[in-house]
Amino acid sequence: MSSDRRLVRALLGCYPPAWRQRYGEEYAQLLCDLRVHRRPRLMVDSLLGAARVHGGLLMSTRSPFALPIWAAALFTAAGIGFAKLAEDFSGVATTAHTAVIVASAVVLLALAAMAAPAAAVLVRGRAAGAWKYVAVPLVAAAAWYGVVRAATAMAAGHAVHSGPNVAAFALIAVTGLGVLAATAWAATRVLQRVPVAAAGRLRSSAVTAMAIGMAGATVAVLVWGLRVRTTDPAVFHSSQGLLATSFTFSWIAVVIALCAASVLSAVAARHHLTAA
């Protein structure tokens, strides 16, 4: 298989299966005819198109809460990274750090408001088939706790950058992301199956508040990092990041993840406002 064919196949693989089945053959031929391997901008456009298609599926009428839920999962992962990064800087940029906490509380309250109608239906026993999905986060969290204990024991007594310690950190991080993904999936399934006749205005207000909170947290984390850079440049350029890596790299990675979550929640808010 030639390099351009492999590239076309890779780009096409970024699209959902249903879309590929319907449009894949024609789209692949179009990419080949346009010599996509010689046009980087077309590659980027193709990837953006795949993102838009996936986003459209997430925001379909069957799962209107899917996108904000997955945005919340990404926001949680980034928030955990920031908390770990900032744990040794309690006296630096306290205002920005407090702003992150306040913005995160707004996101949490918005999620609670969004999930409250479905939770009320579950408690009343009107959606018994959805209870099995409620157990998914609990089982995943229990399994993750066991992984953490095993990984901690594996890394005990080893240097920061040693093989066992790096492997333990990777294991904890990957399984932790798996727990967040499982929780987001289960929450989406519950909200799909629970018959909630909630007012569109309440729904759109909760998603909008979540988007505002995520955007505020992103700005606060950005300001916090810049404040650390101004206060102590040596620390900013040191290896006090996650797992004793570059502080700057860890901070930028957290900001990028928060930006992505904010964009997803903003798209969801726009959709819900339009629907309302």
N, C-alpha and C positions, 0 to 999 in steps of 0.2 A: 504494500500500500504506500502510495506517495505521501510526501509530507503535507501537501495541501489537502489531500483526502483525510489524513489523520486529524488535521486541524479542524476541518469541517465537521468531522464526526465528533470531536471533542466539544465544539461549540454547540452542535445540535443536542449533545447529551446534557447540556445545561438546562434545557427546556423540559417541562413536565411530560410524562409519557403520553397523556391524552393529546397534548398539543403536537407532539412528534408524530403520533399516529395520523393525525388529520392533515398537518401541514409539512411534516418533516421532509418528504421526498422533494417537494417543490422548493422548499427553503434551502435544502442542501445543494440542489442544482443551481439555485440563484447565487449562493456563496461561491460555488466553483466558477460560475460564469464571470463573477466580479473579481476573481483572483484574490480572495480574502487574505491569503498568506502574504500578499504584497501590500496590504492596506491595513495598517494598525488601527486606524480610526474605525474602520468597518468592524474589526474584531471587538473593539470597545462597545460599539453600537449594538452588536449582537449580544454581548453579555448584559448590557443594560436592558435590552429587550427581554432577555430571559428573566431578569429580575422583575420586570414589570408584569410578565405573564404569571410568575409565581405569586407576586403581590395581588394580582387580580383574583387568583384562586383562593388565596387566604381571606380576601375580603368578599367572597361570594356570599350569597344570601344564606347558604347553609351554615356558614361559620363566621358571622360578623364580628365575633370577638377574637378570632384567631390571631390577627395581626397585633393588636395591643397586648395579648397574652405573651406572644413570643417576644415582643419588644420588652415586656417586663422581665422575662427570663434573661435576656441579654443585659438589661440594666442591672439585674441582680448580680450577674457574674462580674460585670465591671465594677459594681459597688464593693463586692468582696475584695477584688483586686486593689481598689483604692484604700479600703480599710487596712489591708495588710501593708500597703505601701506607706501609709501615713501613721502607722502605730508608733513609730519612733520620733515623730515630729509633733508632739502634742502642744508644744509652745510656739509653733510657727504658723502664721496665717490662721489664727484662731477664728477670725470672722468668716473667712472663706470656708473653713472646715465646718463651722456651725451652719452656714448656708447649705452645704451639702446635706447635712442631717435634716434640716427643715424641708428641703426640696424632696428628699427621699421619703419623709413622712407624708408629704402631699401625694406622692405617687402611691404609697401604701393605702392611704385613705381613699384615693380614687379607685384603686383596685377593689377595695372592700365594698364601696358603693356600687361598682359595676357588678360584683358577684352576689350582692345581698339578695336580689329577687330570686336568683337561682337557688341560693342556699335556703331561702324560706320554703321554696317548693320541695326541696330535698327533705327538709325537716318534717314537713307535713306528710311525707310518704307518697307523693304523687308521681314520683319518677324513680321507682325502685330499680329499674335497669341501669341507672346512672351510678348507683352506689359502688359498683365494682371498680369504677374509674377513680373514685375517691380514695380507694385503698392503694392505688399506684404510688402516689408520693410517699405514703407512710412506709411501704415496703422498700422503696428505693432509698429513702433516708436511712432506714435501718441497715440496709446492705452497705451503704456508703460509710456508715459509722464503723462497721466491721472492717472495711477496707482501710479506713484511717488508722484504726488500731494496729492492723497488720503492717501498714506502711511505716508507721511511727516506730514500731519495733524493728523493722528492717533497717531503718536509717539511724537508729540509736548508735552513738559512738563514732559515727563517720563524719568526715569533713564536709563542708558545705557543697563543694563542687565534685565530691566523690561520686562514683557510679551508683552506689546504693541510695545515696541521698537524692540525687537527681531523679532516679527511677521512682523513688517514693513520692517525690513532689509531683512528677508527671502522672503517677497513678491516682493520687488524690485529686489533682486538678481535672483529669479526664473523667473520672467517675463522678466528680462533683458536677461537671457540666452535663453529664448524663442524667443526674438526678433532676437538674433544672429542666432539661429537655423532656424528661418523662412527666414532670409536673405540668409543664406547659401543654403537652399533648393530652394529658388526662383532663386538665381544666377545659381545654377546647372541646373535647368529647362530651364532657358533662354539659357545657353550655349549648352544645348542639342538640342534645337529647332532652334537656329539661324544657318543658313548655312554659316559657315566661312571656307574659304579655306586658312587658315593662314599657313605660312611656319613652318615646324616642328622645325627648328632651333630656330626661334623666340620664339615659345612656350616653348621649353625645356630650353632656356636661361632664360626666365622669371621665370619658376618654380624653376630652380636651384638658381637663385638670391634670390628668396623668402626663399628657404631652408637655404641658407647661412645667410641671415638676421635673421631668427628665431634662428639659432644656435648661432649667435653672441649675440643676445639679451639674450638668456638663460645663456650664459657664463657671460655676464655683470651683470645680476641679481644675479647670484651666487657670483660673486666677490663683488658686492655691499653689500650683506648680510654678507659676511665674514669680510668686511671692517667695517661694523657697529659693529660686534662682537668684533673686535680688538679695535676700537675707544672707544666704550662705552658698556662694557659687561653688565652693569646693565640694560640698555635699551634693549639689545638683549634678555635678559631673563625676560623682563617685560611683562606686559599685554597691550602693545600698538599695537597689531595686529589688524586685521579687527574686528570691533565691540568690541574693547577692550578685545580681546582674546590674547592668547600667541603670541608674536611677532615671535618667532622661528617657531611655527607651521604655521602661516600665510605665512611666507617667504618660508618655505619648500613646502607648497601647491602650491604656485605660481611657484616655480622652477619645480616641478613635472609637472604641466600643460604645462609650456613652453617646457619642455623636450618632452612631448607627442606630442605637435604640431610640434616640430622640427623633430621628428622621422617620423611623417606622411608626412611632406613636403619632407623629404629626400627620402622616398619610392616613392613619386610622381615624384621627380626629376629623380630618377634612371629609373623609367618607361618611362618617356618622353625622356630621353637621349637615352635609348635603342631603342625606337620607331623612334627617329630622325635618 
